[in-house]
Amino acid sequence: MSRYDSSLQSQNPISQAQNAVEKAHNAVSQAMTHPTEQSIQQATNSLQHADLAVEQAGLSRNEQAVELAEELLGEEHARLNSLKDEQ
């Protein structure tokens, strides 16, 4: 099972946040393997989108899911920041 489990999800704020974090993970991974200005900008944009999605999910009662999304998103920010520091 993926660390970003998307099975049986409906389009609610939690699933939207999880999907946004997964897309951010993919964008950051792409930027790390192919560090171009464009890929880094796309990863940055994807992280910004995920930040908003997780913020919206924070209004949910499912605190555990929100905390997991925040934790994973924080990891992606750290990965991208380490890449930017290398540039």
C-alpha positions as CSV (number, residue, x, y, z in Angstrom):
1,M,0.0,0.0,0.0
2,S,1.3,3.4,-0.9
3,R,2.1,6.0,1.8
4,Y,-0.5,8.0,0.0
5,D,-3.5,5.7,0.2
6,S,-6.2,6.8,-2.3
7,S,-8.5,3.8,-2.2
8,L,-12.2,4.3,-1.6
9,Q,-11.8,8.1,-1.3
10,S,-14.6,10.5,-2.2
11,Q,-13.9,14.1,-3.1
12,N,-14.0,15.7,0.4
13,P,-11.4,18.1,1.8
14,I,-9.4,15.3,3.3
15,S,-9.1,13.3,0.1
16,Q,-8.4,16.5,-1.8
17,A,-5.6,17.3,0.6
18,Q,-4.2,13.8,0.3
19,N,-4.3,14.0,-3.5
20,A,-2.7,17.4,-3.5
21,V,0.1,16.1,-1.2
22,E,0.6,13.1,-3.5
23,K,0.9,15.4,-6.5
24,A,3.3,17.6,-4.7
25,H,5.4,14.5,-3.8
26,N,5.5,13.6,-7.5
27,A,6.4,17.1,-8.5
28,V,9.2,17.3,-5.9
29,S,10.5,13.9,-7.0
30,Q,10.6,15.1,-10.6
31,A,12.4,18.2,-9.6
32,M,15.0,16.2,-7.7
33,T,15.7,13.9,-10.6
34,H,15.6,16.6,-13.2
35,P,16.5,19.9,-11.4
36,T,15.6,22.5,-14.0
37,E,14.2,25.9,-13.2
38,Q,10.9,24.8,-14.7
39,S,10.6,21.6,-12.6
40,I,11.5,23.4,-9.4
41,Q,8.9,26.1,-10.1
42,Q,6.3,23.4,-10.8
43,A,7.2,21.7,-7.5
44,T,6.9,25.0,-5.7
45,N,3.5,25.7,-7.3
46,S,2.3,22.1,-6.4
47,L,3.4,22.6,-2.8
48,Q,1.5,25.9,-2.6
49,H,-1.6,24.2,-3.9
50,A,-1.1,21.3,-1.4
51,D,-0.7,23.9,1.4
52,L,-4.1,25.4,0.7
53,A,-5.7,22.0,0.4
54,V,-4.3,20.8,3.7
55,E,-5.4,24.1,5.3
56,Q,-8.9,23.5,4.1
57,A,-8.8,20.0,5.3
58,G,-7.8,21.4,8.7
59,L,-11.5,22.4,9.1
60,S,-12.4,18.7,9.1
61,R,-13.0,16.6,12.2
62,N,-10.5,14.0,11.1
63,E,-7.5,15.4,13.0
64,Q,-5.4,12.2,12.4
65,A,-5.7,12.4,8.6
66,V,-5.0,16.2,8.6
67,E,-1.9,15.6,10.8
68,L,-0.6,12.9,8.5
69,A,-1.2,15.2,5.5
70,E,0.6,18.0,7.3
71,E,3.5,15.7,8.2
72,L,3.9,14.4,4.6
73,L,3.6,17.9,3.2
74,G,6.4,19.1,5.6
75,E,8.6,16.4,4.3
76,E,8.0,17.5,0.7
77,H,8.8,21.1,1.7
78,A,12.1,19.9,3.3
79,R,13.0,17.9,0.2
80,L,12.4,20.8,-2.1
81,N,14.3,23.2,0.2
82,S,17.3,20.9,0.2
83,L,17.3,20.8,-3.6
84,K,17.0,24.6,-3.7
85,D,20.0,24.9,-1.3
86,E,22.1,22.8,-3.6
87,Q,21.4,25.1,-6.6
